[in-house]
């Protein structure tokens, strides 16, 4: 079919183009610009080429050591919460009532934490986990488990992980619930006739049918947890010491605390590239998985 | 191998049904002989799937018993019964190959690997799936998937009955015939009881040697296809089977005469007088009522539908309206024509049930 060619049509995408330009391309290019320069204030910049990048990616330098340490903490945090939230979310979804008022109520309860703003969540848990006036921290101490997240690394990580579970497991549960609901009854009936065990039903029917929603869920949870900032900033401020200083927190410290715009710029770009690379891998896995399904 | 008996069976989805209208399945007693090819035919919501699920054990009936070879299995779970079921939409295990799909029911029952291998091969050959064994089941066409569903039933050596719940719904029309003939061939070869649920009379009449017609939760007639056609025991069977269905006309019957819409019609048999208050109707299939050149009842023709092989006319006989065959070449003057009824094919119904007249 012949399509008419009219170059005036370019004007139709101009608004979208301008929006993307001002909220993504220009800010990103500004960061790229910072990352190749050094400044001592007064808006005076000196060309530094790839210097910051070399320093950042060299673990023996001060900046590189710091970067890899926070990168490790971020990766560890994402790994822990994915390992907990995904299985837990699936379990919650399987235990949810299938219909009626009980379903409506559990949907509301599960969705509630998702609606609370990040800094409010942080403040809630900051108070809740305090050992002097917080119900959670006070109770633990009262039953004889020493718990103080302001000076104990394990306690600080526990608070952040439990807080993230509370905040986001519901997302995985809701996604999985929708996935489970879409499985026709006939599958379960056929499995019964085939004599399948409960485990076989899960592994052979439910998990394959959930694989698409789970991939999306894992991707969302990975990005969110890998870029988490507000909650640890509010609860621990990155401490004790640097124990919960994730990449995002370290980045803000360098950029706004020390005002090292060049180092922070280089770190931002590498950080962004890591997130992009992981998302690309996920996307590829998802798309090839679907294509395989189509071709058999 | 099993003969299936349903004894005084009834089911309601409510735990305390207030009256008979709340029963999805009204009390019934029914015998399915070993090796029969049955069709359960009826419109949507008539209870045929409920009946099927009770036989397979997916639903426990509110009352009555299900016997397999005289053994009470009413409360036995479905995996403990030697039946298989094929569903409306093909059910396959997505992540497994065709071979693994077929082996799955045997693995779950702890059959030795060598035996599984041999059995899977045999069934795959039977279903023409032999060269697709190592493909992933998920990418196959709907008819191949439906064959896999069937294969998972056949592969079990102990299976005595296979239940089909409208299995051809999602199959291309061109492949429906093929798959249905395959089923018939399998039935002849394997000596299995097959029960086939459908709302499509063509599927039922071509597949089954015994058709069970259900209406409103009850079995209204059981018989061979030609019996259902020539001697419908219930006006519903007359309506439901045949296209167009049987003409059912309110009438007054006395002895060998019926008065229909103010016109007297001769009957082949004599019928005793019926108590007052019963609804009396006569039924005649369009195929046995035809327009004729001479010697019939005068009727007014309202419409003629040419369906290709045959023409049907909608005519008025007095006040009654019915469908009849309009053979090509029979004169219709204006809207006037003559109608000949085959007296031997006129049935008399009292409250929808057929009356047996006296010769």
Boltz contact constraints between the chains, C-beta under 6 A:
constraints:
  - contact:
      token1: [A, 186]
      token2: [B, 87]
      max_distance: 6.0
  - contact:
      token1: [A, 186]
      token2: [B, 91]
      max_distance: 6.0
  - contact:
      token1: [A, 187]
      token2: [B, 91]
      max_distance: 6.0
  - contact:
      token1: [A, 189]
      token2: [B, 58]
      max_distance: 6.0
  - contact:
      token1: [A, 190]
      token2: [B, 91]
      max_distance: 6.0
  - contact:
      token1: [A, 192]
      token2: [B, 78]
      max_distance: 6.0
  - contact:
      token1: [A, 192]
      token2: [B, 79]
      max_distance: 6.0
  - contact:
      token1: [A, 193]
      token2: [B, 78]
      max_distance: 6.0
  - contact:
      token1: [A, 193]
      token2: [B, 85]
      max_distance: 6.0
  - contact:
      token1: [A, 194]
      token2: [B, 104]
      max_distance: 6.0
  - contact:
      token1: [A, 194]
      token2: [B, 105]
      max_distance: 6.0
  - contact:
      token1: [A, 194]
      token2: [B, 152]
      max_distance: 6.0
  - contact:
      token1: [A, 195]
      token2: [B, 79]
      max_distance: 6.0
  - contact:
      token1: [A, 195]
      token2: [B, 105]
      max_distance: 6.0
  - contact:
      token1: [A, 195]
      token2: [B, 108]
      max_distance: 6.0
  - contact:
      token1: [A, 195]
      token2: [B, 109]
      max_distance: 6.0
  - contact:
      token1: [A, 196]
      token2: [B, 108]
      max_distance: 6.0
  - contact:
      token1: [A, 204]
      token2: [B, 93]
      max_distance: 6.0
  - contact:
      token1: [A, 208]
      token2: [B, 94]
      max_distance: 6.0
  - contact:
      token1: [A, 208]
      token2: [B, 95]
      max_distance: 6.0
  - contact:
      token1: [A, 293]
      token2: [B, 138]
      max_distance: 6.0
  - contact:
      token1: [A, 295]
      token2: [B, 139]
      max_distance: 6.0
  - contact:
      token1: [A, 296]
      token2: [B, 135]
      max_distance: 6.0
  - contact:
      token1: [A, 296]
      token2: [B, 136]
      max_distance: 6.0
  - contact:
      token1: [A, 296]
      token2: [B, 139]
      max_distance: 6.0
